[in-house]
Amino acid sequence: MAKAEVEVQFTFTLPIDESFLRHKTDAERKAKEAFVLELLRHGDISAGRAAKLLDISRWDLSDLMSVAGISPFAELSAADLDTEVETALKVLNNQDDEEPLCVYSVRT
């Protein structure tokens, strides 16, 4: 199935009032977050893609997912979870350090 891009816009007209203008940017950001988090919740996009769309770090995305009640591990296979943990440990251990901060092993 070929993937295509779609632009989603919410448009409506309100009388110009200073109170509306003050909150416009925040409302647009929240609407975008809600839409991207719904795509993530249903497995339509990856967490990495969601973070890029929202222009935030994976760590910040984890916080948003927690608030939205989305588990970061709900749909991961054991192999995918292992890869996620290994990637996180590489970041934590900064691969240049002589002694790792964390050690991880998989029990089978």
Secondary structure, DSSP 4 states (H G I P E B T S, - for coil): -----------------HHHHHHHHHHHHHHHHHHHHHHHHTTSS-HHHHHHHHT--HHHHHHHHHHHT--TTTT--HHHHHHHHHHHHHHHHTTTSSS-S-------
